[in-house]
Structures are given as structure tokens and as C-alpha cells.
Amino acid sequence: MTPNTKSPRQSRVTSSADRDELLNVFNRYAHHEHLGERYMTPHEFLQDYLGYLIGDNIDPTTLDILSSLVDLNKDQKITLTKFINFESLLLASDSLYRLAFQ
């Protein structure tokens, strides 16, 4: 692949959801910053952004399993890169398969 050629995943993100719109959505939920990089916690991602696991009785194991779909390196930080990668994964035709077996 030549240096200026977009990967198929990058093309899907920019053609299906404007990168600026993704940045606006991300910034709405990313309330933390570390070394100049904004991020949201997996808990915030699941509860605030996705609307899952709302309430007082949240099973930590369920939180860990669901957050691992986005926070692949398990650093407890959902950065813009991870957020965009997750959104582009959802656009893939085999997204349910990929999520189920990740």
C-alpha cells in the first residue's frame, strides 16, 4: 500500500461518518486528559456514550468484558483512536462476528 493510500477501514470511517462529527461526539464524552490526549474511561464509554450498564448494581466482570471490546490494551483509557477504531469496526459487514469472537 502506498503511503498516501487510505486503508479500507479508514475509508469506511471517513465516508460513513465524518471525522469531525466523530471528534465532536468523542469530545462530548471524553472528560479526562493525560499527556495532552483526551480520553474517557470504559465506564463512561459504556454508561454515558452507549447507555449500557446504568444503575448501582454493575457487575465488574461484565464491565471488563464489554470494555475490552474497545480498550484493547486495557489501560482504562478510551482515546480518540480507540473510539474511531470501534466505530469503524461497527461499520464492517462482519462486525457482529468480529465483536463476538474478539
Phi and psi restraints in degrees (value plus and minus 20) as a CYANA .aco file:
   2 THR   PHI     -91.9   -51.9
   2 THR   PSI     135.2   175.2
   3 PRO   PHI     -77.1   -37.1
   3 PRO   PSI     -53.3   -13.3
   4 ASN   PHI    -113.3   -73.3
   4 ASN   PSI     -14.8    25.2
   5 THR   PHI    -108.2   -68.2
   5 THR   PSI     113.7   153.7
   6 LYS   PHI    -100.0   -60.0
   6 LYS   PSI     123.8   163.8
   7 SER   PHI     -91.7   -51.7
   7 SER   PSI     139.4   179.4
   8 PRO   PHI     -76.6   -36.6
   8 PRO   PSI     -57.3   -17.3
   9 ARG   PHI     -84.7   -44.7
   9 ARG   PSI     -63.8   -23.8
  10 GLN   PHI     -83.7   -43.7
  10 GLN   PSI     -58.7   -18.7
  11 SER   PHI     -83.0   -43.0
  11 SER   PSI     -60.4   -20.4
  12 ARG   PHI     -82.8   -42.8
  12 ARG   PSI     -61.9   -21.9
  13 VAL   PHI     -85.8   -45.8
  13 VAL   PSI     -68.6   -28.6
  14 THR   PHI     -92.1   -52.1
  14 THR   PSI     -47.5    -7.5
  15 SER   PHI    -106.3   -66.3
  15 SER   PSI     -49.7    -9.7
  16 SER   PHI    -115.2   -75.2
  16 SER   PSI     -52.0   -12.0
  17 ALA   PHI    -162.0  -122.0
  17 ALA   PSI      98.2   138.2
  18 ASP   PHI     -76.1   -36.1
  18 ASP   PSI     110.5   150.5
  19 ARG   PHI     -76.9   -36.9
  19 ARG   PSI     -56.9   -16.9
  20 ASP   PHI     -83.9   -43.9
  20 ASP   PSI     -58.3   -18.3
  21 GLU   PHI     -86.5   -46.5
  21 GLU   PSI     -61.1   -21.1
  22 LEU   PHI     -81.5   -41.5
  22 LEU   PSI     -60.3   -20.3
  23 LEU   PHI     -82.9   -42.9
  23 LEU   PSI     -62.6   -22.6
  24 ASN   PHI     -81.9   -41.9
  24 ASN   PSI     -64.1   -24.1
  25 VAL   PHI     -84.1   -44.1
  25 VAL   PSI     -66.3   -26.3
  26 PHE   PHI     -77.6   -37.6
  26 PHE   PSI     -68.0   -28.0
  27 ASN   PHI     -84.5   -44.5
  27 ASN   PSI     -45.0    -5.0
  28 ARG   PHI     -86.0   -46.0
  28 ARG   PSI     -49.7    -9.7
  29 TYR   PHI    -131.2   -91.2
  29 TYR   PSI     -34.3     5.7
  30 ALA   PHI    -108.5   -68.5
  30 ALA   PSI      81.2   121.2
  31 HIS   PHI    -123.4   -83.4
  31 HIS   PSI     -17.0    23.0
  32 HIS   PHI    -140.9  -100.9
  32 HIS   PSI     140.4   180.4
  33 GLU   PHI    -164.2  -124.2
  33 GLU   PSI     118.6   158.6
  34 HIS   PHI    -160.2  -120.2
  34 HIS   PSI     102.2   142.2
  35 LEU   PHI      33.5    73.5
  35 LEU   PSI      20.2    60.2
  36 GLY   PHI      60.1   100.1
  36 GLY   PSI     -17.2    22.8
  37 GLU   PHI    -131.2   -91.2
  37 GLU   PSI     105.1   145.1
  38 ARG   PHI     -95.2   -55.2
  38 ARG   PSI     130.1   170.1
  39 TYR   PHI    -178.1  -138.1
  39 TYR   PSI     144.2   184.2
  40 MET   PHI    -141.5  -101.5
  40 MET   PSI     135.4   175.4
  41 THR   PHI     -98.9   -58.9
  41 THR   PSI     138.8   178.8
  42 PRO   PHI     -77.2   -37.2
  42 PRO   PSI     -56.8   -16.8
  43 HIS   PHI     -80.9   -40.9
  43 HIS   PSI     -66.2   -26.2
  44 GLU   PHI     -85.4   -45.4
  44 GLU   PSI     -59.8   -19.8
  45 PHE   PHI     -79.7   -39.7
  45 PHE   PSI     -68.7   -28.7
  46 LEU   PHI     -91.9   -51.9
  46 LEU   PSI     -63.8   -23.8
  47 GLN   PHI    -102.9   -62.9
  47 GLN   PSI     -71.7   -31.7
  48 ASP   PHI     -98.1   -58.1
  48 ASP   PSI     -68.6   -28.6
  49 TYR   PHI     -98.9   -58.9
  49 TYR   PSI     -72.3   -32.3
  50 LEU   PHI    -106.5   -66.5
  50 LEU   PSI     -42.8    -2.8
  51 GLY   PHI      58.6    98.6
  51 GLY   PSI       1.3    41.3
  52 TYR   PHI    -117.7   -77.7
  52 TYR   PSI     138.3   178.3
  53 LEU   PHI      35.5    75.5
  53 LEU   PSI      26.1    66.1
  54 ILE   PHI    -110.4   -70.4
  54 ILE   PSI     111.1   151.1
  55 GLY   PHI     114.0   154.0
  55 GLY   PSI    -197.7  -157.7
  56 ASP   PHI    -106.3   -66.3
  56 ASP   PSI     -49.7    -9.7
  57 ASN   PHI    -117.0   -77.0
  57 ASN   PSI      51.7    91.7
  58 ILE   PHI    -116.8   -76.8
  58 ILE   PSI     103.3   143.3
  59 ASP   PHI     -94.2   -54.2
  59 ASP   PSI      99.1   139.1
  60 PRO   PHI     -79.0   -39.0
  60 PRO   PSI     -53.2   -13.2
  61 THR   PHI     -86.1   -46.1
  61 THR   PSI     -62.6   -22.6
  62 THR   PHI     -82.9   -42.9
  62 THR   PSI     -62.8   -22.8
  63 LEU   PHI     -79.7   -39.7
  63 LEU   PSI     -64.9   -24.9
  64 ASP   PHI     -83.3   -43.3
  64 ASP   PSI     -63.3   -23.3
  65 ILE   PHI     -84.7   -44.7
  65 ILE   PSI     -68.6   -28.6
  66 LEU   PHI     -87.8   -47.8
  66 LEU   PSI     -59.5   -19.5
  67 SER   PHI     -89.9   -49.9
  67 SER   PSI     -45.4    -5.4
  68 SER   PHI     -87.8   -47.8
  68 SER   PSI     -36.2     3.8
  69 LEU   PHI     -89.1   -49.1
  69 LEU   PSI     -44.2    -4.2
  70 VAL   PHI    -130.7   -90.7
  70 VAL   PSI     -64.7   -24.7
  71 ASP   PHI    -110.1   -70.1
  71 ASP   PSI      53.0    93.0
  72 LEU   PHI     -83.3   -43.3
  72 LEU   PSI     -52.5   -12.5
  73 ASN   PHI    -112.8   -72.8
  73 ASN   PSI     -17.8    22.2
  74 LYS   PHI      36.2    76.2
  74 LYS   PSI      20.4    60.4
  75 ASP   PHI    -114.4   -74.4
  75 ASP   PSI     -14.3    25.7
  76 GLN   PHI      46.1    86.1
  76 GLN   PSI       6.3    46.3
  77 LYS   PHI    -153.1  -113.1
  77 LYS   PSI      99.2   139.2
  78 ILE   PHI    -116.3   -76.3
  78 ILE   PSI      80.8   120.8
  79 THR   PHI    -106.4   -66.4
  79 THR   PSI     153.2   193.2
  80 LEU   PHI     -78.7   -38.7
  80 LEU   PSI     -61.1   -21.1
  81 THR   PHI     -80.8   -40.8
  81 THR   PSI     -66.5   -26.5
  82 LYS   PHI     -84.4   -44.4
  82 LYS   PSI     -59.5   -19.5
  83 PHE   PHI     -82.1   -42.1
  83 PHE   PSI     -67.5   -27.5
  84 ILE   PHI     -85.9   -45.9
  84 ILE   PSI     -60.6   -20.6
  85 ASN   PHI     -80.9   -40.9
  85 ASN   PSI     -61.7   -21.7
  86 PHE   PHI     -84.4   -44.4
  86 PHE   PSI     -65.5   -25.5
  87 GLU   PHI     -81.4   -41.4
  87 GLU   PSI     -60.6   -20.6
  88 SER   PHI     -89.7   -49.7
  88 SER   PSI     -52.7   -12.7
  89 LEU   PHI     -82.3   -42.3
  89 LEU   PSI     -59.4   -19.4
  90 LEU   PHI     -85.8   -45.8
  90 LEU   PSI     -44.8    -4.8
  91 LEU   PHI    -100.6   -60.6
  91 LEU   PSI     -37.1     2.9
  92 ALA   PHI     -88.0   -48.0
  92 ALA   PSI     125.5   165.5
  93 SER   PHI     -83.5   -43.5
  93 SER   PSI     -47.3    -7.3
  94 ASP   PHI    -125.1   -85.1
  94 ASP   PSI      11.7    51.7
  95 SER   PHI     -82.3   -42.3
  95 SER   PSI     -59.4   -19.4
  96 LEU   PHI     -85.3   -45.3
  96 LEU   PSI     -59.5   -19.5
  97 TYR   PHI     -83.1   -43.1
  97 TYR   PSI     -66.9   -26.9
  98 ARG   PHI     -81.8   -41.8
  98 ARG   PSI     -63.8   -23.8
  99 LEU   PHI     -86.7   -46.7
  99 LEU   PSI     -58.7   -18.7
 100 ALA   PHI     -86.5   -46.5
 100 ALA   PSI     -54.1   -14.1
 101 PHE   PHI    -128.9   -88.9
 101 PHE   PSI      -5.1    34.9
